[in-house]
Amino acid sequence: MLSFIIRRCLTAVPLLLAIALLVFLLMYLAPGDFLTAARADRDTPRELVAQLEREFGLDEPWYVQYALWLGNLWPIGWNENAAHWWNRFEIDMDLGFSWSYKVPVVDLLATRIPATLLLSFTSIVFAWSIAIPLGVLAAIHKDSLFDRISALLAYAALSIPEFFLAVLAVFFAARSGWFPTGGLTSIEYEFLSPVGKFLDIAYHLILPTVVLGASMIAGMMRIMRANFLDYLRAEFVNTARAKGLPEGVVMFKHVLRNAINPLITAFGFAFSSLLSGALLVENIMNYPGLGQLVYDALLKQDQFVVMASVMMGALMLMLGNLLADLLLAWSDPRIRLESAA
């Protein structure tokens, strides 16, 4: 298991570098850069613009600029002034400087990534907690009125775009006043107790979680229903019933445990869809996450922020796929990661 995780982490490094190179080339080929506004401003001294161009390597070819950024990305440094040799190693990853936000990119990502991870986690929990029970009930009561209504609602949910649902959620929050129209915390957040801070964040997460998780519920419910029906006809289920096991044990210990495996496999893809959907949802609902940061950085041509944000998004996707593989191996003892790697 440990060697499997190490190999997956090592193979992720060149993939992340390739993604960063692709994003860098797209930003490089786009007209203008993050100093375009400064060049157009007559109050900005030309000497300052030239100095910033030399500092950020904008007067160099694209491969030199990418090499400079890649060299600063190396996180391990060496401090000659440390008293002991084991204290001379320093971890300092430099992802560049944000010209639009006037802060280092690392500090900027540190405030946005936790918010996106929290929203993705709550959306997955919300979707799974609704899709799995509905899929199981629809399979147990196949061709019943409940099955037909759930199928109708599922297809209706699939037909509603996320951005439209986000607009409706913001409109509902503004008209009713029941929920906040944006943000992760309220103004008085710093003055609340620990329990009050937790409840304040949970209160602000309700609408974004529902909007982002609603698009997942329909597809997951239909997958769960189909898998549950397939395993209901399996031979081991007939054997378990022949042994006299209670129907509840047969349904939820034998059938459900096998039927849920495809959903675990699709966990990584669901995580990636959440990250892509968060780009629209976070901007419409004014949620301070990674999606909103990427959108603002693209508009302002903040190159280092875009590259670092896309890399972090890709890293989160890889971690989601790795977690899905580990959960699948834990759920199904027949899967051995060492032999399959």
SVG drawing of the C-alpha trace seen along z (x, -y; Angstrom):
<svg xmlns="http://www.w3.org/2000/svg" viewBox="-47 -61 74 83">
<polyline fill="none" stroke="black" stroke-width="0.4" points="0.0,0.0 2.8,-2.4 4.7,-1.7 1.6,-2.3 1.0,-5.7 4.7,-6.7 4.5,-5.7 1.3,-7.6 2.9,-10.7 6.0,-10.4 4.1,-10.1 2.1,-13.2 5.2,-15.4 5.8,-15.4 2.1,-15.6 1.9,-18.8 4.9,-20.3 3.3,-19.5 0.1,-21.2 2.0,-24.2 3.8,-24.4 0.6,-24.2 -1.1,-27.0 2.1,-29.1 2.1,-28.8 -1.6,-29.7 -1.0,-32.8 2.2,-33.7 0.4,-33.5 -2.5,-35.6 -2.1,-39.3 -0.8,-41.4 0.4,-40.5 -0.1,-41.6 1.9,-44.8 -0.2,-46.0 -2.3,-48.3 0.9,-49.7 2.3,-50.4 -0.9,-52.2 -1.0,-54.3 0.8,-57.6 1.5,-58.2 3.6,-55.0 7.2,-55.7 8.7,-54.0 11.8,-53.1 9.6,-51.2 7.9,-49.3 11.3,-48.3 12.6,-47.3 9.5,-45.1 10.0,-43.5 13.5,-42.6 12.5,-41.3 9.8,-39.0 11.7,-38.1 9.1,-39.5 11.9,-40.7 13.2,-37.1 11.9,-34.3 9.1,-32.1 11.4,-29.1 13.6,-31.4 10.6,-32.8 9.3,-29.3 12.7,-28.1 12.9,-31.1 9.5,-30.3 10.4,-26.6 13.6,-27.4 11.8,-29.4 9.3,-26.6 11.9,-24.2 11.0,-24.2 14.2,-22.9 16.8,-25.5 20.1,-25.5 20.9,-27.7 24.6,-28.0 24.1,-29.9 22.3,-27.1 24.1,-25.6 23.5,-22.0 23.5,-20.4 20.0,-18.9 18.6,-22.4 20.1,-23.8 17.4,-22.4 14.6,-25.0 11.2,-24.5 10.2,-27.6 8.1,-27.2 7.9,-30.4 5.1,-30.3 5.6,-33.9 4.1,-37.3 0.6,-38.4 0.7,-41.8 -3.0,-42.4 -3.4,-41.3 0.1,-42.6 0.9,-39.5 2.9,-36.3 0.9,-33.6 1.5,-31.1 -0.2,-33.4 -3.0,-34.0 -3.6,-30.3 -3.4,-29.5 -6.6,-31.6 -8.5,-30.2 -7.7,-26.5 -9.2,-25.6 -12.5,-27.3 -12.8,-25.3 -11.8,-22.0 -14.5,-22.6 -17.1,-23.4 -16.2,-20.3 -16.3,-18.0 -19.7,-19.3 -21.1,-19.0 -19.9,-15.4 -21.3,-14.5 -24.6,-16.2 -24.9,-14.4 -24.0,-11.0 -26.3,-11.2 -29.2,-11.9 -28.3,-9.9 -27.5,-6.6 -30.7,-6.2 -32.8,-7.4 -31.1,-5.0 -31.5,-2.1 -35.2,-2.8 -35.8,-3.2 -34.2,0.2 -36.1,1.9 -39.4,0.5 -38.7,0.9 -41.4,-0.4 -43.4,-1.8 -44.7,-5.4 -41.7,-6.4 -39.3,-5.0 -41.0,-6.9 -41.1,-10.2 -37.5,-9.9 -36.5,-9.3 -38.5,-12.3 -36.8,-14.5 -33.4,-13.1 -33.8,-13.9 -35.1,-17.4 -32.1,-18.0 -29.7,-17.0 -31.3,-19.4 -30.8,-22.5 -27.3,-24.1 -25.3,-24.9 -25.0,-28.6 -28.7,-28.9 -29.3,-27.1 -26.8,-29.4 -28.5,-32.5 -31.8,-31.2 -30.2,-30.5 -28.8,-34.1 -32.2,-35.5 -33.9,-33.4 -31.4,-34.4 -31.8,-38.1 -35.6,-38.1 -36.2,-35.9 -33.3,-37.0 -33.0,-33.5 -29.5,-32.9 -26.5,-35.1 -25.9,-36.2 -22.2,-35.5 -19.0,-35.1 -17.8,-32.4 -18.2,-34.2 -20.1,-37.2 -18.7,-40.5 -18.7,-39.6 -17.0,-36.3 -13.8,-37.2 -15.9,-38.1 -17.8,-34.8 -17.1,-31.8 -15.6,-28.6 -19.1,-27.1 -20.4,-30.3 -17.7,-30.4 -18.5,-26.8 -22.2,-27.6 -21.5,-30.8 -19.4,-28.9 -22.0,-26.2 -24.7,-28.8 -22.8,-30.4 -22.1,-26.9 -25.8,-25.8 -26.7,-27.4 -23.3,-26.8 -23.3,-23.2 -26.9,-22.6 -26.1,-24.2 -22.9,-22.4 -24.1,-19.0 -27.5,-19.0 -25.9,-18.4 -24.3,-15.2 -27.3,-13.7 -29.2,-12.7 -26.4,-10.8 -25.3,-9.1 -28.8,-8.1 -29.4,-6.4 -26.0,-4.6 -26.8,-3.4 -30.2,-2.2 -28.8,-0.3 -26.0,1.4 -28.4,2.3 -30.7,4.0 -27.9,5.9 -26.6,7.3 -30.1,8.2 -30.1,10.9 -26.6,12.2 -26.1,15.8 -24.5,14.8 -27.7,12.9 -29.9,16.0 -27.4,18.0 -27.6,15.6 -31.4,15.7 -31.4,19.5 -29.3,19.5 -32.1,17.7 -30.4,14.4 -32.8,11.5 -33.8,9.4 -32.2,6.3 -28.9,8.0 -29.0,9.2 -29.9,5.8 -27.5,3.6 -24.6,5.9 -24.3,7.9 -26.0,6.0 -25.3,2.4 -21.6,3.1 -21.0,4.4 -23.3,1.9 -21.6,-1.1 -18.2,-0.3 -18.8,-2.0 -19.6,-5.2 -16.4,-5.0 -14.6,-4.5 -16.3,-7.6 -15.3,-9.7 -12.2,-11.1 -14.3,-12.2 -16.9,-13.7 -14.2,-15.6 -13.0,-17.0 -16.5,-18.0 -16.9,-19.8 -13.7,-21.8 -14.8,-22.8 -18.3,-23.6 -17.0,-25.7 -15.5,-28.1 -19.0,-29.3 -20.8,-28.7 -18.1,-30.6 -18.3,-33.6 -22.0,-33.8 -22.5,-33.2 -19.5,-35.4 -17.8,-32.5 -14.1,-33.2 -12.6,-30.0 -10.1,-28.8 -12.6,-29.1 -13.3,-32.8 -9.5,-33.4 -8.8,-31.8 -11.5,-33.8 -10.3,-37.1 -6.7,-36.3 -7.6,-35.4 -9.4,-38.7 -6.4,-40.6 -3.8,-38.4 -2.2,-37.6 0.0,-34.8 1.6,-33.4 -1.8,-33.2 -3.4,-31.3 -0.5,-28.8 -0.4,-28.1 -4.2,-27.9 -4.5,-25.4 -1.7,-23.3 -3.4,-23.2 -6.7,-22.2 -4.9,-19.4 -3.2,-18.3 -6.6,-18.2 -8.0,-16.1 -5.0,-13.6 -5.5,-13.4 -9.2,-12.7 -8.4,-9.9 -5.8,-8.4 -8.3,-8.6 -10.9,-6.9 -8.5,-4.0 -7.7,-3.6 -11.4,-3.6 -12.2,-1.1 -9.4,1.2 -10.8,0.9 -14.4,1.5 -13.6,4.5 -11.1,7.0 -10.6,8.5 -8.7,5.4 -5.0,5.4 -3.3,2.2 0.2,3.6 -0.4,6.2 -2.5,3.9 0.0,1.0"/>
</svg>
